[in-house]
Amino acid sequence: MERIGQEVFSAVAEGSLDLKKDSVRALLLDCYNVMCCAEIKLTMALGQRAPNSMEEDDEEPPDVVQAGAKKLVSQLFRKGIIEAVLPHLIELRYYVQNGDVPDCHERGILLVLR
């Protein structure tokens, strides 16, 4: 996700990639789709075994430990996104708002932020 932000979003906002080209617009739309896909979302399966796992464990971690671990991982993931992707996305949004760019890019940015 960070690489998409640096190599695509920032490049478009800086003018390195010309948004008037069809290939660049298609690339940007693909990036929006990748960043919004379900596979990239963080899932919290802490303490759950895979269905085909044959290992026997003594016990599962207590609910309090699982909840704390999930909260910590979620906070770290959110912080990473904020530091790595958000600046590039905001830069792209300003570029889109100030130029004569189709509305689909504004909607794509908002979908990624969601």
Contact map, one row per residue, 1 for C-alpha under 8 A:
111110000000000000000000000000000010000000000000000000000000000000000000000000000001100000000000000000000000000000
111111000000000000000000000000000000000000000000000000000000000000000000000000001001100000000000000000000000000000
111111110000000000000000000000000000000000000000000000000000000000000000000000000000000000000000000000000000000000
111111111000000000000000000000100000000000000000000000000000000000000000000000000000000000000000000000000000000000
111111111100000000000000000000000000000000000000000000000000000000000000000000000001110110000000000000000000000000
011111111110000000000000000000000000000000000000000000000000000000000000000000000000100100000000000000000000000000
001111111110000000000000000000000000000000000000000000000000000000000000000000000000000000000000000000000000000000
001111111111000010000000000100000000000000000000000000000000000000000000000000000000000000000000000000000000000000
000111111111100000000000000100000000000000000000000000000000000000000000000000000000000110110000000000000000000000
000011111111110000000000000000000000000000000000000000000000000000000000000000000000000110110000000000000000000000
000001111111111110000000000000000000000000000000000000000000000000000000000000000000000000000000000000000000000000
000000011111111111100000000000000000000000000000000000000000000000000000000000000000000000010000000000000000000000
000000001111111100000000000000000000000000000000000000000000000000000000000000000000000000110011000000000000000000
000000000111111110000000000000000000000000000000000000000000000000000000000000000000000000000000000000000000000000
000000000011111111000000000000000000000000000000000000000000000000000000000000000000000000000000000000000000000000
000000000011111111000000000000000000000000000000000000000000000000000000000000000000000000000000000000000000000000
000000010011011111100001000000000000000000000000000000000000000000000000000000000000000000000000000000000000000000
000000000001001111111001000000000000000000000000000000000000000000000000000000000000000000000000000000000000000000
000000000001000011111101100000000000000000000000000000000000000000000000000000000000000000000000000010000000000000
000000000000000001111101100000000000000000000000000000000000000000000000000000000000000000000000000000000000000000
000000000000000001111111100000000000000000000000000000000000000000000000000000000000000000000000000000000000000000
000000000000000000111111110000000000000000000000000000000000000000000000000000000000000000000000000000000000000000
000000000000000000001111111000000000000000000000000000000000000000000000000000000000000000000000000000000000000000
000000000000000011111111111100000000000000000000000000000000000000000000000000000000000000000000000000000000000000
000000000000000000111111111110000000000000000000000000000000000000000000000000000000000000000000000000000000000000
000000000000000000000111111111000000000000000000000000000000000000000000000000000000000000000000000000000000000000
000000000000000000000011111111100000000000000000000000000000000000000000000000000000000000000000000000000000000000
000000011000000000000001111111110000000000000000000000000000000000000000000000000000000000000000000000001000000000
000000000000000000000000111111111000000000000000000000000000000000000000000000000000000000000000000000001001000000
000000000000000000000000011111111100000000000000000000000000000000000000000000000000000000000000000000000000000000
000100000000000000000000001111111110000000000000000000000000000000000000000000000000000000000000000000000000000000
000000000000000000000000000111111111000000000000000000000000000000000000000000000000000000000000000000000001101100
000000000000000000000000000011111111100000000000000000000000000000000000000000000000000000000000000000000000000000
000000000000000000000000000001111111100100000000000000000000000000000000000000000000000000000000000000000000000000
100000000000000000000000000000111111100100000000000000000000000000000000000000000000000000000000000000000000000100
000000000000000000000000000000011111110110000000000000000000000000000000000000000000000000000000000000000000001100
000000000000000000000000000000001111111110000000000000000000000000000000000000000000000000000000000000000000000000
000000000000000000000000000000000001111110000000000000000000000000000000000000000000000000000000000000000000000000
000000000000000000000000000000000000111110000000000000000000000000000000000000000000000000000000000000000000000000
000000000000000000000000000000000111111111000000000000000000000000000000000000000000000000000000000000000000000000
000000000000000000000000000000000001111111100000000000000000000000000000000000000000000000000000000000000000000000
000000000000000000000000000000000000000111110000000000000000000000000000010010000000000000000000000000000000000000
000000000000000000000000000000000000000011111000000000000000000000000000000000000000000000000000000000000000000000
000000000000000000000000000000000000000001111100000000000000000000000100000000000000000000000000000000000000000000
000000000000000000000000000000000000000000111111000000000000000000000000000000000000000000000000000000000000000000
000000000000000000000000000000000000000000011111000000000000000001001100000000000000000000000000000000000000000000
000000000000000000000000000000000000000000001111100000000001100001000000000000000000000000000000000000000000000000
000000000000000000000000000000000000000000001111110000000000000000000000000000000000000000000000000000000000000000
000000000000000000000000000000000000000000000011111010000000000000000000000000000000000000000000000000000000000000
000000000000000000000000000000000000000000000001111110000000000000000000000000000000000000000000000000000000000000
000000000000000000000000000000000000000000000000111110000000000000000000000000000000000000000000000000000000000000
000000000000000000000000000000000000000000000000011111000000000000000000000000000000000000000000000000000000000000
000000000000000000000000000000000000000000000000111111100000000000000000000000000000000000000000000000000000000000
000000000000000000000000000000000000000000000000000111110000000000000000000000000000000000000000000000000000000000
000000000000000000000000000000000000000000000000000011111000000000000000000000000000000000000000000000000000000000
000000000000000000000000000000000000000000000000000001111100000000000000000000000000000000000000000000000000000000
000000000000000000000000000000000000000000000000000000111111000000000000000000000000000000000000000000000000000000
000000000000000000000000000000000000000000000000000000011111000000000000000000000000000000000000000000000000000000
000000000000000000000000000000000000000000000000000000001111100000000000000000000000000000000000000000000000000000
000000000000000000000000000000000000000000000010000000001111110000000000000000000000000000000000000000000000000000
000000000000000000000000000000000000000000000010000000000011111011000000000000000000000000000000000000000000000000
000000000000000000000000000000000000000000000000000000000001111111000000000000000000000000000000000000000000000000
000000000000000000000000000000000000000000000000000000000000111111100000000000000000000000000000000000000000000000
000000000000000000000000000000000000000000000000000000000000011111110000000000000000000000000000000000000000000000
000000000000000000000000000000000000000000000000000000000000111111111000000000000000000000000000000000000000000000
000000000000000000000000000000000000000000000110000000000000111111111100000000000000000000000000000000000000000000
000000000000000000000000000000000000000000000000000000000000001111111110000000000000000000000000000000000000000000
000000000000000000000000000000000000000000000000000000000000000111111111000000000000000000000000000000000000000000
000000000000000000000000000000000000000000000100000000000000000011111111100000000000000000000000000000000000000000
000000000000000000000000000000000000000000010100000000000000000001111111110000000000000000000000000000000000000000
000000000000000000000000000000000000000000000000000000000000000000111111111000000000000000000000000000000000000000
000000000000000000000000000000000000000000000000000000000000000000011111111100000000000000000000000000000000000000
000000000000000000000000000000000000000000000000000000000000000000001111111110000000000000000000000000000000000000
000000000000000000000000000000000000000001000000000000000000000000000111111111000000000000000000000000000000000000
000000000000000000000000000000000000000000000000000000000000000000000011111111100000000000000000000000000000000000
000000000000000000000000000000000000000000000000000000000000000000000001111111110000000000000000000000000000000000
000000000000000000000000000000000000000001000000000000000000000000000000111111111000000000000000000000000000000000
000000000000000000000000000000000000000000000000000000000000000000000000011111111100000000000000000000000000000000
000000000000000000000000000000000000000000000000000000000000000000000000001111111110000000000000000000000000000000
000000000000000000000000000000000000000000000000000000000000000000000000000111111111100000000000000000000000000000
010000000000000000000000000000000000000000000000000000000000000000000000000011111111110000000000000000000000000000
000000000000000000000000000000000000000000000000000000000000000000000000000001111111111000000000000000000000000000
000000000000000000000000000000000000000000000000000000000000000000000000000000111111111000000000000000000000000000
110010000000000000000000000000000000000000000000000000000000000000000000000000011111111100000000000000000000000000
110011000000000000000000000000000000000000000000000000000000000000000000000000011111111110000000000000000000000000
000010000000000000000000000000000000000000000000000000000000000000000000000000001111111111000000000000000000000000
000000000000000000000000000000000000000000000000000000000000000000000000000000000111111111100000000000000000000000
000011001100000000000000000000000000000000000000000000000000000000000000000000000001111111110000000000000000000000
000010001100000000000000000000000000000000000000000000000000000000000000000000000000111111111000000000000000100000
000000000000000000000000000000000000000000000000000000000000000000000000000000000000011111111100000000000000000000
000000001100100000000000000000000000000000000000000000000000000000000000000000000000001111111110000000000000000000
000000001101100000000000000000000000000000000000000000000000000000000000000000000000000111111111000000000000000000
000000000000000000000000000000000000000000000000000000000000000000000000000000000000000011111111100000000100100000
000000000000000000000000000000000000000000000000000000000000000000000000000000000000000001111111110000000000000000
000000000000100000000000000000000000000000000000000000000000000000000000000000000000000000111111111000000000000000
000000000000100000000000000000000000000000000000000000000000000000000000000000000000000000011111111110001100000000
000000000000000000000000000000000000000000000000000000000000000000000000000000000000000000001111111110000100000000
000000000000000000000000000000000000000000000000000000000000000000000000000000000000000000000111111100000000000000
000000000000000000000000000000000000000000000000000000000000000000000000000000000000000000000011111110000000000000
000000000000000000000000000000000000000000000000000000000000000000000000000000000000000000000001111111000000000000
000000000000000000100000000000000000000000000000000000000000000000000000000000000000000000000001101111101000000000
000000000000000000000000000000000000000000000000000000000000000000000000000000000000000000000000000111111100000000
000000000000000000000000000000000000000000000000000000000000000000000000000000000000000000000000000011111110000000
000000000000000000000000000000000000000000000000000000000000000000000000000000000000000000000000000001111111000000
000000000000000000000000000110000000000000000000000000000000000000000000000000000000000000000001000011111111100000
000000000000000000000000000000000000000000000000000000000000000000000000000000000000000000001001100001111111110000
000000000000000000000000000000000000000000000000000000000000000000000000000000000000000000000000000000111111111000
000000000000000000000000000010010000000000000000000000000000000000000000000000000000000000000000000000011111111100
000000000000000000000000000000010000000000000000000000000000000000000000000000000000000010001000000000001111111110
000000000000000000000000000000000000000000000000000000000000000000000000000000000000000000000000000000000111111111
000000000000000000000000000000010001000000000000000000000000000000000000000000000000000000000000000000000011111111
000000000000000000000000000000010011000000000000000000000000000000000000000000000000000000000000000000000001111111
000000000000000000000000000000000000000000000000000000000000000000000000000000000000000000000000000000000000111111
000000000000000000000000000000000000000000000000000000000000000000000000000000000000000000000000000000000000011111
